[in-house]
């Protein structure tokens, strides 16, 4: 029943940008528009400046969970993506994800990805100290893409490392060694670092929550980051070119379900894939 329900819900579709425009001014230099954000069960395909994007999300407990994905179109042909993973799942984690989304809107026009994480962390940590119900630790990965140059800048807050697919080499690579840092909510004043890679047409970025790498087989063997990378490569290579991102996301999700032997996921799973166009 669960697999059938997911298949019915997860039909990739392109959606028009929602009206959350931020005016460009000296105080708001990045001029971002949120195209889509959510922590619910979903499969969405979107177009960003210079990028195709696809998000597939499967909460483990109900229709919403602790994984938040958000995609923004910004001025000067820039795009921003964010994937946050709140500790736990279900109703409580869903509430934390909504709070992170609120903070993202407050700070979304900070251009530098490391500075964005610092701002989110400071406010999130202080909010947690003031809250009657402490906010749970949250890992985050965020990236900003320059549609003119192909430069992709990114930073981590204790989040699993993204995978980079080099189309010419037909293989995935982990990116961001040394950028782990602390999660949101651990301590104020944390300084995050940023790295950069240049994407060529056909190159892909795959971001994911730790539910994808920590999935366990029926005999309790964890997939691990290395196993997930191999699964992603196998999924791409089995598909006819040109690969459609919604099909890739679905195939990768099916691979994770097969590793579980069809059993429900124990943690929220989100896959966010980007591919440079042109």
N, C-alpha and C positions, 0 to 999 in steps of 0.2 A: 504493500500500500504506500509506504513512504517513497519508494523509488518512482512509483507512478505519479504521485502528487508532485514530486520535484520536476518530473518531465513536463507535466502540464503547466506548472508555474513558470519554469525556466525556458521560455521561448525568447531568444535574443531579439530585441527590437531597438531601433534607434528612436531617440526622443528629442524633442525640441528643447532648447535652453529655457530654463525657468527664469522668471523675472526677479533676480536678486542683484541687480546692477549696483555697482559701487562707483560713484562719481570719481573722476580723476582730478586730483588737486595736489597742492604741495603737501598736504597732510596725508593723502591717500595715493601714493605714487604708482601703485601697481594696477589700480583700476580693474579689479577682478569681478567676474560673474560666475556664480555657482551654476554649473550645468546639471549636476546631479549629486545627491548625497543620501546615504541611507544605511541603516543597520538591520534591515529586514531581509527576508528571503527574496532573492531577486536575481534576474539576469538582464543586464543592460548593455547595449552597445552605443557608443557615442563617437562624435568627431570633435577633436580638439585641434588647436592650431598646430599643423604639421604632424598630427598623430591620429591614429585610430585607437580607440580604447574599448575594452570589454571588461565588465565586472560580473562575477558570479559569486553569490553568497548563500551559504546554507547554515543558518543557525541550528545549534544542536538541541535547543529546548524551546519549541514554539516558533512563532513567525518572526521574532526579532531577537537580537542577541547583543553581544559586546563588541563585535567587529563593526567598525565604522569606516566606510570608504567615501571619499569626496573628490570631485573633479571640478576644476575651475578653468575658465578661459580668461586670460588677462590681456591687458593692452600690449601693443608692440609685438603681437604675434607670439605671446608666451602662453604656456599652459602650466597648471599646477595640479598635482595629485597628492592625496593623503590617504594612508591606511593606518588606522589605529586599532589596537586590540586590547580591550579591557580585561583584567584578570577575572576569570569565572565566566559564567554564561547565564542565560535566563533573564528574569525581570530586573534583578539588581544591576547586572552588567549592562543591560539595555539602557537603564537610567544614566549610568556613567557615560555611555557612548553619546547619549543626547547632550550631556553637559559638555563633552569634548567638542561636539558639533557647534554648540553655542560659542565656545571660546574660539573656534576656527573662524567664525564670522567676525568676531571682534578683532582678530589679528591677521586676517587673510591677506592684507595688503603689505605685509612685511615681505620684501622680495627675497632676502637671503634665507635659505632653508634652515641653516643652523640657528640663526637669530629667531626664526619662527618657533623652533622647538624650545628655545630658551624662554621666550615669552609665554608660550603655552604651559611650560613646566612651572614657572614661577606662579602664575595665576592658579593653575590647577592645584598645586601644593598648598597654597594659602587657602584656597576654597575648601580643600579637604580638612585643614586644621580648624576651620570655622564651622564646618558642617556637623550636624548632629549624627549623621551616618557617614563615616569616613569614605571618601572616594577611593576606589581601588586603584592600584598601580596600573599604568597603561603604557604599552609599548607603541611606538609610532615610527613610520617611515614616511618621508615626504620628499617629493622631487619637483623641480621646475625645469620645463623644457623650452628652449629657444627655437621657435620654428624657423628662424632665418639661418642660424648657424648649425643647428643640430645638437647643441650642447645641452646635456642633461645633468643638472646639479642636484645632489641628494644628500640627505642626512638621516641618521638613525637615532632613536631613543630606545635602545635595548631591543630593537625589533630584528627578526630574522633577515639575513642578507638577501637582497633581491638577486634575481638571475638575469643575465644579459645574454640574449641570443644574437650571435654574429651570423648574419645571413650568408656571408661569403665563406665562412668556415663551417657552417651547419652544426654549431654546438653551443651549449649554454655554459656560462661562466658565472661564478659568484662575484659580486662587486661590493666594495665597501669594507674591506678588511681594516680593522682598527677603529671603526666608527660606532661601536656598540653603545657606549655611554650608559647613563642611568635611565630608567623609565620615567615617565611623568609621575609626579607625586612622591618621589623618594626624598628629595631635598631641594630647597630653593638655591638659586645661584649656580646651577649646573651649566657649564659651558659646553656646547655641542660643536662638532666639526663637520665640515662639508667636503665632499669630493665631487669630481666631475668626470663624465665620459662623453665622447662624441658619438651620436647615433647616425648611422648611414641608412639610406632607404632600405627597408626590409628588416632592419634590426629591431629586436623586441626587448622590452623590459617586463619581467614577471615579478610582481610583488604578491605576497601572500601572508596570511596569518599563521601562527605556529600550529594551529589545528591541522594544517596540511602536512607538516613534517613530523608531527608527533602522533599521527594516526597509527593505530596498532592493529596487527593481524589477529586472527582468532587465537593464535598461540602466544599472544602478548609480545610480539616482536615489533619494535617501533620502526617506522619507515626511515626516519632520520633525514637531515638535509641532503646528504649524498644520494640516498635512495629517491628522494623527491626530484632531484636534478635529473637522475637517470630516467625517471618516469616521464618528466617533461620532455626530455629529448626523444624518447621513444614515441610519445604522443605526436610530436611534430613530424618525425620522419615517416610515420605510418600514413600521414595525410597527403593527398594529392596537392600539388602546387597549382595556383597560389593558395596558401592556407587561409581560411576564413577564421578570424579571431573567435567568434562565438563557437565555432566548431572545435577549435583548439581547447577553449575553456571547458566545453562539455566533455570532450574526450579525456582531458586531464582529471576532471571530477569523476568520471566513470572509472578511471584507473585507481583513484583513491578509494572509491567504493568497492572495487574488486579486491583491493588489498585488505579491506575489512570483511571480505566475503559477503558483501551486501548488508552487513549490520549498520545500524544508524551510527553517525559520528558521535563521539563522546565530547567533542569540543566544536565550537563554531569554526567553519572553514570559509575563507574568502580568497578568491583568486582575482587579481587585477592585472590585466595585460595591456601593454602599450606597444604600438608599432609605428615606426616613422614612415610616413608616406612620401611620395615624390620620386 
